[in-house]
Each structure stands twice: as structure tokens, then as C-alpha cells.
Amino acid sequence: MMDLLKDPDMHEVVIEFCNETDELSDKLEELLEQYEDNLSQTQHLEEFGQVIDRVMGAAKSLGAQNIGTYCELGKIVSYKSSQTKDVKMLEIVAAVLFDTVDILKSMVKNVRSSKEEIVQGISLDAFATRLKWLSEKFDHIERSSVALDDKKSTSNGPMDQKSINDLLEGLGL
């Protein structure tokens, strides 16, 4: 598959993706700030998952697989954590999701400037370790996407630990 990020014919599309992702990243931060103000308002985590899912889809359609995978991991963590009432865990979730947005911003900045999905100034190994630990804490929660109602889910089944580990392995972490 040709790298669409580096395709000169796709330059305008890539820049538009970067611009839209910048706007959505601001929205993600706003949602996390609202959530931090009141950790019982877990609907902000669900909305975070919906917004980051938009970035994930656009990234994967452009061939920005690393961005897409980080967004997918952020989506899973946000949806699963929206279903817990453990306040200490929810505080950790906020920090990890802020890190996810920082990584997303760093990658988009580098896509805009060098057409590379690289991250600078953030330890991806440390982030992956926190993400694995956190996802294990939510292993008992099956729903990993938005519920249409209490009986149905839009996911294709539970996102188990192996699936999360596979995503991280795909990123080389």
C-alpha cells in the first residue's frame, strides 16, 4: 500500500486531516477538563470515545496506522472506564487520556511537518505500560464502544486483553 501521507497528490487531504485533528484534539481536551471537574460525569468519557473514534477512522483511511491505533486504544479505555465507579481508577484514566491526546498532537504535528508518524518528548514505552495496566483493570468490562441501549452494543464483541496487547504490539510496544 502506498504511503498516502507522503503522496504529493494527497498533500491537501493530509493537511485537512491535520487541521481537523487539531480541532478535535482541542475538543478532547475540553471533554477531559470537564470530566476532571466532576469524575462522576462519565458521559464525558463516552463522548471522548466518540470524538477520538472520528480521528481513528480518518487516520486509518489515510494510512496513518499508528495514529489510528493510538486513537483506538484511547477509545477503548474511555468507553470501558465510563462504566466503572472506582474514583481512584477514574483519576488515572483522566491522566492516561490526556497523555493519549498529547501523543496524538505530537504525531499530527510531525505528520504536518515531515509526513512521519513520530512522537517526540513522550516516552511511548511508559505510556504503553500504563495503558496495559489500565486495560487489565477494566478486563471485566465487555463493552468497548458506545451502547445503543443497555442491552445492545455497537462493538463486535468484547475487546479483550489479547486484542489490546495485539494493538500495542502493532505499535512496537
C-alpha positions in Angstrom: 0.0 0.0 0.0 1.4 3.4 -0.9 2.0 5.8 1.9 -0.7 8.3 1.4 0.9 10.6 4.0 3.8 11.1 1.6 1.9 11.1 -1.6 2.2 14.7 -3.1 -1.3 14.3 -4.6 -2.7 13.8 -1.1 -1.0 16.8 0.5 -4.1 18.9 0.8 -6.1 16.0 2.2 -3.3 15.3 4.8 -3.2 18.9 5.8 -7.0 19.0 6.2 -6.8 15.8 8.3 -4.2 17.5 10.5 -6.3 20.7 10.8 -9.4 18.7 11.7 -7.5 16.6 14.1 -6.1 19.7 15.8 -9.7 20.9 16.3 -10.9 17.5 17.6 -7.9 17.3 19.9 -9.0 20.6 21.5 -12.5 19.1 21.9 -10.9 16.0 23.5 -9.0 18.2 26.0 -12.2 20.2 26.8 -14.1 16.9 27.5 -11.3 15.7 29.8 -11.2 19.0 31.6 -15.0 18.8 32.1 -14.6 15.3 33.3 -11.8 16.2 35.7 -14.1 18.8 37.3 -16.6 16.1 38.2 -15.4 12.4 37.9 -19.0 11.2 38.3 -19.8 12.7 34.9 -18.6 9.6 32.9 -20.7 10.6 29.9 -17.7 12.9 29.0 -15.7 9.7 28.7 -18.2 8.2 26.3 -18.2 11.5 24.3 -14.4 11.4 24.3 -14.6 7.9 22.8 -17.0 9.1 20.1 -14.7 12.1 19.1 -11.5 10.1 19.1 -13.2 7.4 17.0 -13.7 10.1 14.3 -9.9 10.7 14.3 -9.3 7.0 14.2 -11.4 6.4 11.2 -9.9 9.3 9.2 -6.3 8.3 10.2 -6.8 4.7 9.1 -8.3 5.8 5.8 -5.2 7.9 5.2 -2.8 5.1 6.1 -1.8 6.8 9.3 -1.9 3.5 11.1 -0.1 4.5 14.3 -2.4 7.4 14.8 -5.3 5.2 14.2 -4.1 2.6 16.7 -3.4 5.1 19.4 -6.9 6.6 18.9 -8.4 3.1 19.0 -6.6 2.4 22.4 -7.9 5.8 23.7 -11.4 4.9 22.6 -11.3 1.5 24.3 -10.0 3.0 27.6 -12.6 5.8 27.5 -15.5 3.6 26.9 -14.5 0.9 29.3 -13.7 3.4 32.1 -17.1 5.2 31.6 -18.6 2.0 33.1 -16.7 2.0 36.4 -17.4 3.9 39.6 -13.8 3.5 41.0 -12.8 7.1 41.6 -9.1 6.4 42.0 -9.1 4.5 38.8 -11.1 7.3 37.0 -8.4 9.8 38.1 -5.8 7.6 36.5 -7.9 7.3 33.4 -8.0 11.1 33.0 -4.2 11.3 33.1 -3.8 8.5 30.6 -6.3 10.0 28.2 -4.6 13.4 28.5 -1.4 11.6 27.5 -3.2 10.0 24.6 -4.2 13.5 23.4 -0.6 14.7 23.8 0.7 11.8 21.7 -2.0 12.4 19.1 -1.0 16.1 18.9 2.7 15.2 18.6 2.1 12.7 15.9 -0.1 15.2 13.9 2.4 17.9 14.3 5.1 15.6 12.8 2.7 14.4 10.0 2.1 18.1 9.1 5.9 19.0 9.1 7.6 15.8 8.0 4.9 13.3 6.9 6.1 10.9 9.6 4.0 9.5 12.5 6.6 10.0 15.1 6.3 11.2 18.7 8.8 13.5 20.4 9.2 14.3 24.1 6.9 11.5 25.3 8.0 8.0 26.4 5.9 5.6 24.4 7.1 2.6 26.5 6.0 4.2 29.7 2.7 5.1 28.2 2.2 1.6 26.9 2.9 0.2 30.3 0.3 2.4 31.9 -2.2 1.5 29.1 -1.6 -2.2 29.6 -2.0 -1.9 33.4 -5.2 0.2 33.0 -6.7 -2.1 30.4 -6.2 -5.1 32.7 -8.1 -3.2 35.4 -11.1 -3.0 33.0 -10.7 -6.5 31.7 -14.1 -7.5 33.3 -15.9 -4.8 31.3 -17.1 -6.2 28.0 -18.5 -3.1 26.2 -15.7 -1.2 24.5 -17.8 1.1 22.3 -21.0 3.2 22.7 -24.0 1.3 23.8 -27.1 1.9 21.8 -29.1 1.0 24.8 -28.5 -1.2 27.9 -29.0 -4.4 26.0 -27.1 -3.7 22.8 -23.6 -2.6 22.0 -22.1 -1.3 18.7 -18.9 -3.3 19.3 -18.2 -6.6 17.6 -17.9 -8.3 20.9 -15.7 -7.6 23.9 -12.3 -6.1 23.5 -10.2 -8.5 25.5 -6.7 -8.1 26.9 -5.2 -10.1 24.0 -6.8 -7.6 21.5 -5.4 -4.7 23.4 -2.0 -6.3 23.6 -2.2 -7.0 19.8 -2.8 -3.3 19.1 0.2 -2.3 21.3 2.4 -5.0 19.6 1.4 -3.5 16.3 2.9 -0.2 17.5 6.0 -2.0 18.5 5.3 -1.6 22.3 
